Amino acid sequence: MASLSQQMSLYSMTRMALTLGPGLGFLIFLHSGTLNMRPDILDLDNRVRDVPIYEINSTYDFVIAGGGSAGTVLANRLSENPFWNILLLEAGPDEITISDMPLMFPTLQLSPLDWQYQTEPGENYCLGFKEQRCNWPRGKVLGGCSVLNAMLYIRGNKKDYDRWEAVGNPGWKYEDVLPYFKKSEDMRIPDLMDDKYHGTGGYLTVENYRYRSSIAKWFLKATEELGYQIRDLNGEHQTGFNLPQGTLRDGLRCSTAKAFIRPVSKRKNLHVSLHSRVEQILINEDRKQAYGVVFNKFGTHNTVFAKREVILSAGSLVSPQLLMLAGIGPEEHLKDKGIKVLVNSAGVGSNLQDHAAVGGATYVLDKPREFENETLTFQLANIFSTETVNDFTQKKQGPIYWLPVCEVIGFVSTKYQNPKVDWPDIQFFLSSAADSSDGGLFGRRAEGLTDELFAAIYENLIDKEAFNIYSLLLRPKSRGRIMLRDKDPESKVLIYPNYFSNKDDLKVIIEGAKIGHQIAMSQVMQNFNITFNPNRIPACKHLELFSDEYWACHVKQITLTIYHPVGTAKMGPEDDPSAVVDARLKVRGIRNLRVVDASIFPYIPTGNTNAPTIMVAEKASDMIKEDWGVLDNFIDSSENPEILQKASSDGKLRTAPSEDFNAKHEPKLQKTPEMHDPDYW
Ligand SMILES: Cc1cc2nc3c(=O)[nH]c(=O)nc-3n(C[C@H](O)[C@H](O)[C@H](O)COP(=O)(O)OP(=O)(O)OC[C@H]3O[C@@H](n4cnc5c(N)ncnc54)[C@H](O)[C@@H]3O)c2cc1C
């Protein structure tokens, strides 16, 4: 006879299988409706053209590996110079229509647009997940994680960047990076358009989410009841709460592919090659100089040369992997994998930091009559409807523009952080959904929660209104590491996040969970007769509910990544042996090679990481122009045929137009080389 928990789990799986049919049906209906009725989403005139192999030149000025949040910005900014030609190599395809829709954000995980990484098991995290591994989604698509992310636009704290500079990175203090945040930005929230902390007219549009539940206003009232202020969290002060700002355009996702590549997709000096996975960085071992890459497109291995630089923008997991495969990394580890060491760079792959959160802090509503007709929480069965599809496709409104997972966002200081300093140590997502809200179809699957645990704590809440409070640790002291599995570039790296290996991290996040609980149980929220999920996590059942020990057990069981791995090729001064790149993002020990993406962060910022990554790429673009002596405001060559004409007689912009210009700006290694002879380079 099966135990009760086994029976529950079997029931839960059967129910999920039965719900999947209507769920998939809805997605197909939504997709086909969008194809027919929303040409603005298809945007066929501006989509990037995937350059076929036979049109790819053998040499470019810059070859960028990875077209994610950072790579797309670089491709845009570097190709502003009509005298340079740029190749952007992206392993994934272009964006799809579904990815434009905020509500669909969880459905992209474990899809073909996701690399589908998993962490190695550990003692302190993800214990309630399948094989005790946390799922780590990463975008495999033009725009990278900016296509999979929750679109939250948060820059971090002033002190984060002041600290970056203080540890030996000149030019990275807040005052220096603020102009680059503003440069990208096209702030469209009316009250903030003239604000000194915001920019308008940039490529990246920022808006509030177009649809929200009415619970958002109650959440805000609850935080005010606790004494927090409602304010712009990207402005003068960070502590407080607000409705989230999102990288959104007309209510839809504004990925970096949409923002930075589509407007310049016609530039002749920018080639974008999709489905192109970089496998190897080519390095002249004597000169210690990068000169190209090998990439795989549809099974063919292609070599392409970089006259000036190879730039790695493949994200925090693959940029360090490519470095290690090229012999740049910790000596012992490389030798162990049979890789010849070119530069013993101890920091490659280490210093891994991420934002971990308390998952599964679920509260159930017992809605009084007066709220009967209000949508307070997300419930898949109510939302996945014909009306929703029609609203979206015909009226450009409705729940498809919704991000239930973060109705309200906020930053607070626990007792471990001096609140006067305004450098919060906990972030909150106040969500109008719980894992039960979608019947386990998307959230549970994306997280990797075991069927047994899901059945035990959620199955009897499926038809109930419930919400989650996510408290996440902003500045972890724990450090993780990524390592090579083997020498094969197609192998995924091994990820050791080491969440909570430093006990202080656990203490802070426990305080965060307690503050989250206070918000949920505030007087204001009692309008809805809120109770904490009455079902207990089996592994924590023996502990006194809401004690420190309980929360510690809870967060170790349901540990959520907030998807912000950074720091695995950190920027730092010469006397720091763990610094992989210098403050100009040049790889130490190898010429003509930079890393420009979230790997270079020395410390994780106090907030989400997309905007900081875009800022890094904006700043890097200027540094690259400066280093090659061409920091000008170039005119977009696609709109200026005269410049194109002047720049190159064959229209390909391979060479600079005048001898003067050549003499001043061309790299040392230009002639007509036997390019396949590595000695030349
Ligand atoms: C599910 C999810 C939700 C998130 N939510 C938010 C949020 O709401 N707000 C926020 O600020 N941040 C969020 N983030 C984090 C943020 O999006 C990332 O920190 C940021 O996008 C990282 O940018 P990147 O350029 O370093 O890497 P990526 O954007 O990952 O770009 C790397 C690119 O390189 C490509 N690539 C990898 N290997 C190769 C190779 N060998 N050859 C060629 N190309 C390769 C990848 O396909 C990818 O396109 C989220 C992330 C995820 C995954």
The ligand as an SDF file (V2000), in Angstrom:
LIG
                    3D

 53 58  0  0  0  0  0  0  0  0999 V2000
   15.4150   33.8120  -15.9160 C   0  0  0  0  0  0  0  0  0  0  0  0
   16.2100   35.0590  -15.6780 C   0  0  0  0  0  0  0  0  0  0  0  0
   15.6000   36.1530  -15.0620 C   0  0  0  0  0  0  0  0  0  0  0  0
   16.3350   37.3090  -14.8330 C   0  0  0  0  0  0  0  0  0  0  0  0
   15.6810   38.4180  -14.3810 N   0  0  0  0  0  0  0  0  0  0  0  0
   16.3340   39.6000  -14.3620 C   0  0  0  0  0  0  0  0  0  0  0  0
   15.6280   40.8070  -14.1660 C   0  0  0  0  0  0  0  0  0  0  0  0
   14.4020   40.8260  -14.0520 O   0  0  0  0  0  0  0  0  0  0  0  0
   16.3380   41.9630  -14.1240 N   0  0  0  0  0  0  0  0  0  0  0  0
   17.6910   41.9900  -14.2550 C   0  0  0  0  0  0  0  0  0  0  0  0
   18.2880   43.0610  -14.1730 O   0  0  0  0  0  0  0  0  0  0  0  0
   18.3830   40.8460  -14.4860 N   0  0  0  0  0  0  0  0  0  0  0  0
   17.7340   39.6800  -14.5890 C   0  0  0  0  0  0  0  0  0  0  0  0
   18.4000   38.5450  -14.9200 N   0  0  0  0  0  0  0  0  0  0  0  0
   19.8630   38.6050  -15.0710 C   0  0  0  0  0  0  0  0  0  0  0  0
   20.3530   39.3800  -16.2810 C   0  0  0  0  0  0  0  0  0  0  0  0
   19.4760   39.2020  -17.3600 O   0  0  0  0  0  0  0  0  0  0  0  0
   21.7760   38.9160  -16.6160 C   0  0  0  0  0  0  0  0  0  0  0  0
   22.6060   39.2190  -15.5170 O   0  0  0  0  0  0  0  0  0  0  0  0
   22.3740   39.5960  -17.8250 C   0  0  0  0  0  0  0  0  0  0  0  0
   21.5240   39.4520  -18.9150 O   0  0  0  0  0  0  0  0  0  0  0  0
   23.7320   38.9690  -18.1330 C   0  0  0  0  0  0  0  0  0  0  0  0
   24.2340   39.5010  -19.3260 O   0  0  0  0  0  0  0  0  0  0  0  0
   25.5430   38.8960  -20.0130 P   0  0  0  0  0  0  0  0  0  0  0  0
   25.7800   39.6960  -21.2290 O   0  0  0  0  0  0  0  0  0  0  0  0
   26.6320   38.8140  -19.0030 O   0  0  0  0  0  0  0  0  0  0  0  0
   25.1900   37.4000  -20.3730 O   0  0  0  0  0  0  0  0  0  0  0  0
   24.0440   36.8190  -21.3000 P   0  0  0  0  0  0  0  0  0  0  0  0
   22.9460   37.7810  -21.4460 O   0  0  0  0  0  0  0  0  0  0  0  0
   23.7690   35.4640  -20.7820 O   0  0  0  0  0  0  0  0  0  0  0  0
   24.7310   36.7130  -22.7180 O   0  0  0  0  0  0  0  0  0  0  0  0
   25.6210   35.6940  -23.1020 C   0  0  0  0  0  0  0  0  0  0  0  0
   25.3210   35.3430  -24.5380 C   0  0  0  0  0  0  0  0  0  0  0  0
   26.3770   34.5550  -25.0480 O   0  0  0  0  0  0  0  0  0  0  0  0
   25.8300   33.4830  -25.7930 C   0  0  0  0  0  0  0  0  0  0  0  0
   26.8180   32.4180  -25.7850 N   0  0  0  0  0  0  0  0  0  0  0  0
   27.1330   31.5830  -24.7720 C   0  0  0  0  0  0  0  0  0  0  0  0
   28.1270   30.7670  -25.1520 N   0  0  0  0  0  0  0  0  0  0  0  0
   28.4570   31.1040  -26.4050 C   0  0  0  0  0  0  0  0  0  0  0  0
   29.4210   30.6390  -27.3170 C   0  0  0  0  0  0  0  0  0  0  0  0
   30.2730   29.6660  -26.9940 N   0  0  0  0  0  0  0  0  0  0  0  0
   29.4730   31.2090  -28.5420 N   0  0  0  0  0  0  0  0  0  0  0  0
   28.6150   32.2100  -28.8890 C   0  0  0  0  0  0  0  0  0  0  0  0
   27.6720   32.6800  -28.0610 N   0  0  0  0  0  0  0  0  0  0  0  0
   27.6130   32.1500  -26.8160 C   0  0  0  0  0  0  0  0  0  0  0  0
   24.5550   33.1510  -25.0850 C   0  0  0  0  0  0  0  0  0  0  0  0
   23.6780   32.4200  -25.9130 O   0  0  0  0  0  0  0  0  0  0  0  0
   24.0520   34.5240  -24.7080 C   0  0  0  0  0  0  0  0  0  0  0  0
   23.2640   35.0840  -25.7250 O   0  0  0  0  0  0  0  0  0  0  0  0
   17.7140   37.3660  -15.1730 C   0  0  0  0  0  0  0  0  0  0  0  0
   18.3180   36.2740  -15.7890 C   0  0  0  0  0  0  0  0  0  0  0  0
   17.5760   35.1410  -16.0630 C   0  0  0  0  0  0  0  0  0  0  0  0
   18.2300   33.9820  -16.7370 C   0  0  0  0  0  0  0  0  0  0  0  0
  1  2  1  0
  2  3  1  0
  2 52  2  0
  3  4  2  0
  4  5  1  0
  4 50  1  0
  5  6  2  0
  6  7  1  0
  6 13  1  0
  7  8  2  0
  7  9  1  0
  9 10  1  0
 10 11  2  0
 10 12  1  0
 12 13  2  0
 13 14  1  0
 14 15  1  0
 14 50  1  0
 15 16  1  0
 16 17  1  0
 16 18  1  0
 18 19  1  0
 18 20  1  0
 20 21  1  0
 20 22  1  0
 22 23  1  0
 23 24  1  0
 24 25  2  0
 24 26  1  0
 24 27  1  0
 27 28  1  0
 28 29  2  0
 28 30  1  0
 28 31  1  0
 31 32  1  0
 32 33  1  0
 33 34  1  0
 33 48  1  0
 34 35  1  0
 35 36  1  0
 35 46  1  0
 36 37  1  0
 36 45  1  0
 37 38  2  0
 38 39  1  0
 39 40  1  0
 39 45  2  0
 40 41  1  0
 40 42  2  0
 42 43  1  0
 43 44  2  0
 44 45  1  0
 46 47  1  0
 46 48  1  0
 48 49  1  0
 50 51  2  0
 51 52  1  0
 52 53  1  0
M  END
$$$$
